[in-house]
Amino acid sequence: MVEIRTGDLLLRPVDEADAARFAVLCNDIDVARNTSRIPHPYSRADADAFVAKRGAGMFGDDNEYVFAVCRDGEIIACAGAHRISPGVFEIGYWVGVDYRRRGVATRAARAVTQFAFEGLSADIATAGFFTDNPTSGRVLERVGFRRTGDIIVMHSAGRGEDVDTVRVALARKDFELSPEIVIKPAGA
Ligand SMILES: CC(C)(COP(=O)(O)OP(=O)(O)OC[C@H]1O[C@@H](n2cnc3c(N)ncnc32)[C@H](O)[C@@H]1OP(=O)(O)O)[C@@H](O)C(=O)NCCC(=O)NCCS
């Protein structure tokens, strides 16, 4: 289990005690509409099921690393990376409605991307954003991701429909490691 520090943000493993907070932050139509797996409305039972998936060093059974993004001890966002094929990690994130437009997503996305390269030995990081969510596209661009040219159809549980999704990618050689992002064993 690792944690990542970047400035005043701490990305730490998700804990079972986090369910109540996730139930509040995820019950947001913007989070549901712009991600693939978060339903709306989002219940406490949904949050309980989410936190219960976390395991020793990884989340779920698919090399999925999910971090609670905290500031001053409070969860304000979530970000993660999961392996979609050997050497390739997909990153994702959302930010609580009261904490947006302060650079949180950009810093959290950069942190999990660096974790994928530095901590998980990824060769390539990938991500996707729905065509009607250009804000997230700009977040990814600031981190260094570039469009692959592919637009695929992904299902959004929150919308209950398929959505055109812009695919982006970033090779390890094109990512500059930031000394401000510090990855270490959780709690050390
Ligand atoms: C998309 C999302 C993650 C962006 O999170 P965020 O923390 O607001 O992102 P950032 O603050 O890093 O960037 C957003 C904008 O705020 C601006 N910003 C950053 N710091 C700022 C500040 N201090 N003052 C004013 N604006 C600021 C950024 O420049 C950026 O502007 P742009 O849209 O013109 O590029 C967030 O809106 C969200 O969670 N949406 C729902 C879920 C989602 O879309 N997840 C991503 C799925 S791919």
The ligand as an ORCA input file, in Angstrom:
! r2SCAN-3c Opt
* xyz 0 1
  C     -13.506     17.430    -14.608
  C     -13.079     17.621    -13.169
  C     -12.346     16.368    -12.701
  C     -12.135     18.816    -13.094
  O     -11.699     18.952    -11.734
  P     -11.034     20.316    -11.230
  O     -10.373     20.031     -9.929
  O     -12.023     21.409    -11.272
  O      -9.936     20.558    -12.359
  P      -8.803     21.670    -12.353
  O      -9.088     22.649    -11.263
  O      -7.496     20.992    -12.360
  O      -9.057     22.328    -13.766
  C     -10.339     22.870    -14.083
  C     -10.239     24.327    -14.471
  O      -9.993     25.123    -13.318
  C      -8.956     26.027    -13.614
  N      -8.295     26.400    -12.369
  C      -7.359     25.695    -11.691
  N      -6.995     26.377    -10.585
  C      -7.740     27.490    -10.568
  C      -7.831     28.576     -9.685
  N      -7.078     28.629     -8.587
  N      -8.711     29.554     -9.967
  C      -9.496     29.491    -11.067
  N      -9.451     28.480    -11.954
  C      -8.585     27.500    -11.699
  C      -8.089     25.270    -14.548
  O      -7.247     26.118    -15.291
  C      -9.107     24.623    -15.429
  O      -9.569     25.534    -16.403
  P     -10.003     25.054    -17.880
  O     -11.292     24.263    -17.715
  O     -10.228     26.341    -18.611
  O      -8.874     24.249    -18.423
  C     -14.280     17.891    -12.230
  O     -15.069     18.923    -12.784
  C     -15.127     16.658    -11.999
  O     -14.863     15.896    -11.086
  N     -16.142     16.474    -12.856
  C     -17.020     15.312    -12.732
  C     -16.273     13.973    -12.916
  C     -15.346     13.979    -14.126
  O     -15.580     14.638    -15.117
  N     -14.259     13.184    -14.012
  C     -13.331     13.029    -15.100
  C     -13.765     11.905    -15.967
  S     -12.702     11.729    -17.397
*
